[in-house]
Amino acid sequence: MREYTAAAGDRINAREREKYASASPEEIIRRRQASAEYHRRNRARIIVLQRERYARLTPEQREAHRSARARRKVRLRIAMTAEDRQASVGYRIATMNDPCFYCGSIDETHIDHFIPLARGGTEHWWNLVRACPPCNMAKHARCGTYFALMKGCGEPRRTPSLPEADPVNIGG
C-alpha cells in the first residue's frame, strides 16, 4: 500500500482536493466533527505515532519542526493588526538597501528577525533588520545581541532607515 501511495501520491492528493472543494458546508462540518471524534478516541495512539515519527527526523528536520511550531504559537499569541502589517511592509521596503545590521556589509542582504520567530519574536517592524547571507545563516535561531557579541563585533549596529519625509508632499 505504501508503494502505491508513494507512486500515486499526486493523483491521490488531487482527487482528495477535488472532493473537498465540491463538498457542501454541511459535509465539511460533518468531516471535521468525525475527525475530532477520531482524534479524541485515539489520542494516546496518535501521540505515540507522532513521537515515533519525530524520533526518525534528522537534527535539521527537528530544528525546522521546532521553528515552525514556534512561529505558529507566535501567530496565535500576537495578532498583528492591519496597521502593524502595513508598517512592517513599509519598513521592509525602506530598509531594502541598508547594510548588514551585524557586520556592515553592503552586499546583498536578507530580512532577519532580531529576536527570531523560533524564540518568540514577531513580524513587527521593530523586530526586523537587514543581514547579509553569511550573518543571517550563522545567526540561525539566536537573539541578535547574543549573535553580535559572540561574533565579536560588540553591540549590533542600530541604524534603521526610516522613510524620509518628502518636503514637497508634507501634509498630503
Salt bridges, closest charged atoms under 4 A:
GLU16 OE2 - LYS19 NZ 3.14
GLU27 OE2 - ARG30 NH2 2.71
GLU27 OE2 - ARG31 NE 3.10
GLU37 OE2 - ARG40 NH2 2.42
GLU37 OE2 - ARG41 NH1 3.43
GLU63 OE1 - ARG66 NH1 3.11
GLU63 OE2 - HIS140 NE2 3.90
ASP84 OD2 - HIS124 NE2 3.32
GLU108 OE2 - HIS110 NE2 3.90
ASP112 OD2 - LYS139 NZ 3.36
GLU123 OE1 - ARG92 NH2 2.60
GLU123 OE2 - HIS113 NE2 3.21
